[in-house]
Amino acid sequence: MKMTMFKVLGTSALLSAMSVGSAFATECIAPANPGGGWDFTCRQIANIMYEVKAIDAPMQVTNMAGGGGGVAFSAVVADHNTDPDVIVAASSATTTRLAQNAYAGMTADQVRFVGAIGADPGVIVVAKDSPFQNLGDMVAAIKADPASVAFAGGSAVGGFDHMKPLQIMKAAGFNDITKIKYIGVDGGADAITQTVGGFTQAMTGDMSEIVGFIKSGDVRVLAVLTEERVPGFEDIPTAREQGFDVVAVNWRGVYVPKGISDDQFNTWATRLKAVADSEQWKTAMAENGLAPFTKVGADFQTWVDGVIADTVTLSKEIGVIQ
């Protein structure tokens, strides 16, 4: 995904805030090095929250890389459990890893998920000369001969890209998902190259990874895995409207420490909603290939709980976890 780095605040504004003793009253932890998706999420939220006056002073952004997000997760649980001024960037990768016990015994219920304010939509893609004209064609082919369709994706076996075709086939009533062929390669670019080159029959990935290939006419997108069609790509049908009730998006959002109060949780939810509603965030989404996806507050926590439960079930069925 194309990422853009932003200055959080100019020096003069920062010094002004420090003069009243309230600089960096809040902090966003990005569980990765600068430049990636979690870093992008923190820096955008920090910048926009201050711009729209959802917070009174600049927010500090702290990079805490390691363990695919596990180092930051452990630190928040151990050291910040009741800290009302800390948020942590999260995405679908966070919940997938928690579901698969990738954080060494840590569980999703040790934090509270505040909300998501944008998403990179999941997609199922074939080469332009593929015989599959729609998602139903592909599903029928897999049901008839599971070995006839191999998917390439940018995540490892059991990762988020792998889960997308499994969810679709489950929604189609096909339960022997261990027979679905999946090849994990090094990122979405390699996955689409495999498919365009005819080495696999389909690619499972995110919209941002294939925009250039859509514009060049090298691929056909069979489905976008969102609740509604994506702005700017209205000719691509959703899986839902083709009869397969699957929503799989790489959401961008935050979680907070488990031990804060409901009022403090709701304060962060209100702040995050202010970012989601801002023109600045809409511009940032458009520039970085994200689609609108706003779920904030208790409803988002409920949704995350459901996603994790589904991921656990699928992960057990394919043998990623016991």
C-alpha positions in Angstrom: 0.0 0.0 0.0 1.2 3.5 -0.7 1.9 5.2 2.6 2.5 8.9 3.1 4.4 10.2 6.1 3.1 13.3 7.8 4.6 15.7 10.3 2.4 15.5 13.4 2.7 19.2 14.2 4.9 22.2 13.5 7.5 23.3 16.0 5.8 26.5 16.9 2.5 24.8 17.7 4.4 22.2 19.7 6.2 24.8 21.8 3.0 26.6 22.4 1.3 23.5 23.7 4.4 22.8 25.9 4.2 26.3 27.4 0.9 25.4 29.0 2.2 22.2 30.3 -0.1 19.8 28.3 2.1 18.7 25.4 1.7 15.0 24.6 -1.0 14.3 27.1 -2.0 11.4 24.9 0.0 8.8 23.0 -0.6 6.5 20.0 1.6 3.4 20.0 2.4 2.1 16.5 3.5 -1.6 16.9 5.9 -1.4 14.0 8.7 0.7 12.6 8.0 4.0 10.7 6.5 3.7 7.3 4.0 0.8 7.5 0.3 0.6 8.0 0.2 0.8 11.8 2.6 3.8 11.8 0.4 5.5 9.1 -2.7 4.9 11.3 -1.2 6.5 14.4 0.3 9.5 12.6 -2.9 10.2 10.8 -5.1 9.9 13.9 -2.7 12.0 16.0 -2.5 14.7 13.4 -6.2 14.9 12.6 -7.5 14.6 16.2 -5.5 17.7 17.1 -6.5 19.5 13.9 -10.2 18.9 14.5 -9.8 19.8 18.3 -10.8 16.3 19.5 -7.8 16.6 21.8 -6.4 19.8 23.3 -2.7 19.1 22.8 -0.6 17.2 20.3 -0.5 13.5 20.5 2.8 11.6 20.8 3.4 8.8 18.3 5.7 6.0 19.6 7.0 3.2 17.4 7.2 -0.1 19.3 8.1 -2.8 16.7 8.4 -6.5 17.4 6.6 -9.8 17.3 4.1 -8.7 14.6 2.5 -6.4 17.1 3.0 -8.7 20.0 5.7 -6.5 21.8 3.3 -3.5 21.9 0.3 -5.7 22.9 2.3 -7.2 25.8 3.5 -3.8 26.9 0.1 -2.3 27.0 -1.3 -5.2 29.0 1.6 -5.2 31.5 2.4 -1.5 31.8 -0.6 0.5 30.7 -3.6 -1.5 31.7 -5.4 1.5 33.4 -3.8 4.3 31.3 -6.7 6.3 29.8 -4.3 8.3 27.5 -2.9 5.5 25.4 -4.3 4.1 22.1 -2.6 1.5 19.9 -2.9 1.1 16.2 -4.4 -2.2 15.0 -5.7 -3.9 11.9 -7.0 -7.3 10.7 -3.5 -8.6 11.2 -3.9 -7.9 14.9 -7.0 -10.0 15.3 -5.8 -12.8 13.1 -2.6 -13.2 15.2 -4.6 -13.0 18.4 -7.0 -15.7 17.1 -4.0 -17.9 16.2 -2.2 -17.4 19.5 0.7 -15.7 17.8 1.2 -13.4 20.8 2.5 -16.1 23.1 -0.6 -16.7 25.2 -2.0 -13.2 25.1 -5.7 -13.0 24.2 -7.9 -10.4 22.6 -10.0 -9.8 25.7 -6.9 -8.3 27.5 -7.6 -5.0 25.6 -10.7 -3.2 24.3 -11.1 -2.4 20.6 -12.3 1.1 20.1 -13.0 1.3 16.4 -12.0 1.1 12.8 -12.2 4.2 10.5 -11.1 2.8 7.2 -10.2 -0.4 5.4 -8.3 -1.9 2.5 -11.0 -4.0 0.9 -10.3 -7.7 0.3 -10.6 -8.8 -3.3 -10.7 -12.0 -5.4 -8.9 -11.4 -8.7 -8.3 -13.4 -11.9 -6.3 -12.7 -15.0 -8.1 -10.8 -17.8 -8.3 -14.0 -19.9 -9.7 -16.2 -17.1 -12.7 -18.3 -17.9 -14.3 -17.1 -14.6 -16.6 -14.2 -15.3 -18.0 -13.9 -11.8 -17.5 -15.4 -8.3 -20.2 -18.0 -8.9 -18.2 -19.4 -11.8 -15.2 -19.9 -9.6 -17.1 -21.3 -6.7 -18.7 -23.9 -9.0 -15.3 -24.9 -10.4 -13.9 -25.4 -7.0 -16.8 -27.5 -5.9 -16.5 -29.6 -9.0 -12.7 -30.0 -8.6 -11.0 -28.3 -5.7 -7.5 -28.9 -7.2 -8.4 -27.0 -10.4 -8.1 -23.5 -8.7 -5.0 -22.4 -6.9 -5.0 -19.0 -5.0 -1.9 -16.9 -4.6 -1.8 -14.5 -1.6 0.7 -12.3 0.2 0.2 -13.8 3.6 1.5 -17.1 5.0 -0.7 -20.2 5.1 -3.4 -19.4 7.7 -2.9 -15.6 7.3 -5.5 -13.1 6.4 -5.3 -13.5 2.6 -5.6 -17.3 2.9 -8.8 -16.9 5.0 -10.7 -14.9 2.3 -11.3 -17.8 -0.2 -11.9 -20.2 2.7 -14.7 -17.9 4.0 -16.2 -17.6 0.6 -16.3 -21.4 0.1 -17.8 -21.9 3.6 -20.5 -19.4 2.7 -21.1 -21.4 -0.5 -21.7 -24.5 1.6 -18.3 -26.2 0.8 -16.9 -27.4 4.1 -13.9 -29.5 3.1 -11.7 -26.4 3.0 -8.4 -28.2 3.5 -8.7 -29.2 -0.2 -8.6 -25.5 -1.3 -5.2 -24.8 -2.8 -3.3 -21.7 -1.5 0.2 -20.5 -2.2 1.6 -17.9 0.1 4.1 -15.6 -1.6 6.1 -12.6 -0.5 3.5 -9.8 -0.7 0.6 -8.9 -2.9 2.7 -7.8 -5.9 4.1 -11.3 -6.2 0.7 -12.8 -5.8 -0.8 -10.8 -8.6 2.2 -11.6 -10.8 1.7 -15.3 -10.2 -1.9 -14.9 -11.4 -1.4 -12.6 -14.3 1.4 -15.0 -15.4 -0.9 -18.0 -15.3 0.9 -19.8 -12.5 -2.2 -19.6 -10.3 -5.9 -19.3 -11.3 -6.7 -16.5 -8.8 -5.2 -14.0 -6.4 -6.6 -13.2 -2.9 -5.4 -9.8 -1.5 -6.3 -6.2 -1.0 -7.6 -3.5 -3.3 -4.6 -1.3 -2.9 -2.4 -4.0 -4.2 -4.2 -4.3 -7.6 -5.3 -0.8 -8.5 -2.5 -0.5 -11.1 -3.4 -3.8 -12.6 -7.1 -2.9 -12.8 -6.2 0.3 -14.6 -3.9 -1.5 -17.1 -6.6 -4.1 -17.8 -4.5 -7.1 -16.8 -7.0 -8.4 -14.3 -10.6 -9.0 -13.7 -11.9 -8.5 -10.1 -14.5 -11.1 -9.4 -15.5 -9.6 -6.1 -14.7 -7.0 -3.5 -15.3 -8.2 0.0 -17.0 -5.2 1.5 -20.5 -4.4 2.6 -21.1 -2.0 -0.3 -19.3 -1.3 -3.6 -16.1 0.7 -3.2 -16.2 4.4 -4.3 -14.2 4.8 -7.4 -14.6 1.1 -8.3 -18.4 0.9 -8.5 -18.3 -1.6 -11.4 -16.8 -4.3 -9.1 -19.6 -6.3 -7.4 -19.4 -7.4 -3.8 -19.4 -11.0 -2.8 -22.6 -10.4 -0.9 -24.6 -9.3 -3.9 -23.4 -12.4 -5.7 -24.9 -14.6 -2.9 -21.8 -15.1 -0.7 -22.2 -13.3 2.6 -18.5 -12.5 3.3 -17.0 -9.2 4.4 -13.2 -9.3 4.7 -11.4 -6.0 4.9 -8.0 -5.1 6.3 -9.4 -2.5 8.7 -7.4 0.4 10.2 -8.2 1.2 13.8 -7.1 1.3 17.4 -7.4 -0.6 20.7 -7.1 0.8 24.3 -6.1 -0.8 27.6 -8.6 -3.1 29.2 -8.6 -1.4 32.6 -9.9 2.0 31.6 -13.4 3.0 32.5 -16.4 2.9 30.2 -16.5 6.7 30.1 -12.8 6.8 29.1 -13.5 4.2 26.4 -16.4 6.2 25.1 -14.3 9.4 25.0 -11.8 7.7 22.7 -14.7 6.4 20.6 -16.0 9.9 20.2 -12.6 11.2 19.3 -12.1 8.5 16.7 -15.5 9.2 15.2 -14.5 12.8 14.8 -11.5 11.7 12.8 -13.6 9.4 10.7 -16.0 12.3 9.9 -13.3 14.8 9.0 -12.4 15.9 5.5 -8.7 15.4 6.4 -9.3 11.7 6.9 -11.4 11.3 3.7 -8.5 12.9 1.8 -6.0 10.6 3.5 -8.1 7.5 2.6 -8.3 8.6 -1.1 -4.6 9.2 -1.3 -3.7 5.8 0.3 -6.2 3.4 -1.3 -8.5 3.0 1.6 -12.3 2.6 1.6 -14.8 4.0 4.1 -15.3 1.5 7.0 -16.5 3.1 10.2 -17.3 1.0 13.2 -16.8 2.7 16.5 -17.5 1.9 20.1 -19.2 -1.1 21.6 -20.5 -2.3 18.2 -16.9 -2.6 16.9 -15.9 -4.6 19.9 -18.8 -7.0 19.3 -17.8 -7.2 15.6 -14.1 -8.0 16.5 -15.2 -10.7 18.8 -17.1 -12.4 16.0 -14.2 -12.0 13.5 -11.8 -13.7 16.0 -14.2 -16.5 16.7 -14.6 -17.2 13.0 -10.8 -17.0 12.5 -10.3 -19.5 15.3 -12.7 -21.9 13.7 -11.1 -21.7 10.2 -7.6 -21.9 11.6 -8.4 -25.1 13.4 -10.0 -26.6 10.3 -6.9 -26.0 8.3 -4.6 -27.1 11.1 -2.9 -23.8 11.8 -3.9 -24.1 15.5 -5.0 -27.1 17.5 
